[in-house]
Amino acid sequence: MADQVEVAVVGAGPGGLSAALAAAQAGAQVTLIDGYGRPGGQYFRQPAAELRTRQRMRHQREGEALWEKALGAGVRFLPETVVWGAFEGNLLALHGPHTPAHVQARAIILATGAYDRPVAFPGWTLPGVMTAGAAQALLKQQRILAGKRILLAGTGPLQVVLAADLVRAGASVVAILEGSRFFAKVVRQAGALWGQWQRLAEGLGSRLTLLRQGVPFRPGWGIVAAHGTEQVESATIARLDSQWRHIPGSQETLTCDTLCLGYGFIPSNTLSRLLGAKQEWRPELGGEVPWRDIDMQTSVSGVYAVGDGAGVGGGPLAMLEGQIAGIAGAAQTGHGAGEVEKTIRHLAPILARERRFQRMYAALFTPGPGLYEWSRDDTVLCRCEEVTRADVRKALALGADSANEVKAIIRCGMGDCQGRMCSHLVAHCIARETGRPVAEVGLYRPRPPIFPVPVLALDRQLEEIASGAVSEAARR
Amino acid sequence: MSMSRKMGTGVVIVGGGIVGCAAAFSLARRGRKVILLEKSVIGGEASGRNGGGVRAQCRDRRERPLAMASITLWAGLEAELGFDVEYVQDGNIRMATNEERMGMLRREMEEELADGLGVEMWDRDELRRRAPYLSDVFVGAKYCPADGTANPILASRAFGWAAKRIGATILVHTEAVSIGVQVGQVTSVTARDRDGEILIETPWVIHAGGPWTPQLSRTVGIQVPIEPARSVVAITQRMPFLFKEFISSHDLGAYCRQAREGHVHIGGVGTPGKTFDQTMPAASVAQLARGAARIVPALRGANILRTWAGTLENTPDKVPIISPVDGIKGYILASGFSGHGFCLGPIAGTLLSELIVDGEPSLPLDEFRLSRFAASPAPV
């Protein structure tokens, strides 16, 4: 059952869907893989099947249309499928209910997206504290409200949109804490908003909803601590200085039953790292991202990366990058080789506009270094293994000098989440304690499987390997 | 250009694996001035990337006395080093799926008993009674109650931390690039770190470089017949308690142990391929999972959480080289542990310090001389 394919696309969000569509339209055989049952990713997240008769949001309709086009172009979709490893020879190891165990592709397009940046402060592990992404997924997919009295803390317009959606769905939003004090900056960056009419309209709509409901919007404020016994009952907040450090004496306490954190995103770059793609540390893009050339190819030939997983930039940018990578990936497999340059040239002006917006967004909403100083010595950094900041300091005192070495000694990052949650927290903590740049400290080295995978499923895969179904033919 | 730096010491140890660190600890404890050079981090290679088995059974007869002596040291390590290395003596079961294997194990048992190692044979019924968690494919096993396990990541590092605490100098990210010899006597070691070269004057070099040994030994014209091999380990998510023994089957190609936190470590028996490649092949992940599922049926319901690969080094006879080098006074090799270095590390460190401090080790090392390979053809 192992498959030789021309183009494999990992992730069916805006970037992956666009890549799959473009590659298929160019004539390539395309397999699109996603962990969820329905394509769309977080951006186009669709309601659960049982709730589909309800009215859908604009993004959901857009995503549906893109998906129908891709389907029409012959894209094969592998739903509920986890890519747990990537190996030499462009071999992807899969686990899912009805999928081959391996896909060997001549071109791989990674559109793995990003995940909410975890922020550690006293009380962040209490029930009721969740990421903005989780609250949004609950609402979009299940029509479930995360809580009744919700405090939003984070940065960027996404939390304003989420707040408006929550209010429309009947929740009470206690306040929106925006870490950035950006009004002055907005004026300087206003030029980049030219052409972003849809975004502006959406933003304006959300703001109006919130104004009508009297939801306080507090720029330059952040979280100090969440309190509660069984779950969140209140939160202490404080003013932030320009570096996002708490300003002493500015603390206030707000009552809430839910705290949603939206401090930006961390690119999911694990697969490109496993494939050996060269990485760069780019805080403005969310952290560590693969280096790419003009057609979205990484330093590994035949491996492309698009969308938030290659640098946080949002849905529209991901779709453009996906289109380019799709055409380039198809060309690599012998379909429409002449089209690549033309497409890149054709898309250049829109791409430039989106990149301008991306830069403006990063300038306004990249958290300051103080964000990683909100933990205390007894604050847990690694939830899976319950490792505190004090433990990290102990490992450093023993001579550890990298995230990997700290992990080896005190087990942070060895838990079920494979270090996704604490990777940046621990790296920043080490950087601060040792006075070195985060890029030098490094993140944990990824090890397959990047998601836990059942022994029985692996056992089944061995049959495939033994039967020679994974041939050398696709390795080019 | 950075200025070249100069240092001087009593002993230079090349290699920060468990053997090198144990030697540094033993020598520092006996008052010797020691500088240990490690190209990356302490315990970062095979010493920290192995199954964690500490066993005396199923060893080459030459190696057995060392393994038995080492286990005596392991039992006192926590107190000696001041760190908990998760050492437990919960026994080692070597299973057989066929009568031929049983015959081999029986012959081995006679030798082991003669050498004073307490082991026992279990037939099918006894095995079922003593280890009911094992699959019924096994027809019997050999059991050694004094064998056990430790945490490989912590143990090598703990030797390094302890050595440092009592005065050894540990230089990480510092690679030894050549050994200086004058009239048949070691005089110095040249090392390189990110700031440039360091010349270290020393009359003694202990060379415990694992698979990377040959390239440095060649700088003094010595060929060390070892080859690299990839070792692989997979780890399950935390499981409820399943078993305490270290269990292995050559017939099924895997070994397992359940670590303190509940994760089951699954390793491959046998190390195919002569390679320094430390990436994990997709097929190996599946092979380890299959091996584990066949050995312990309860693991069929487990999830694999993580895998890693490491590089160990094999000699032609899979027995280590612990040997002064003929013709170069002061140069001692401690390498080629062939996957057995973790268990042997503590005793190797002690014997190496005795070679230097007392001139005579407390256990004979004649069987581990480099010169035993002189007559054999060079490895391909």
Interface residues (C-beta under 8 A of the other chain):
Chain A: G85 F87 E88 L91 A93 H102 L398 G399 D401 S402 E405 A408 I409 R411 M414 D416 Q418 R447 P448 P449 P452 V453 P454 V455 L456 L458 D459 Q461 L462 I465
Chain B: V41 I42 G43 G44 G48 I153 L154 R157 G160 W161 K164 I170 V172 T236 Q237 E261 T279 M280 P281 A282 A283 V285 A286 Q287 A289 R290 A292 A293 L299 R300 G301 A302 N303 I304 L305 R306 T307 W308
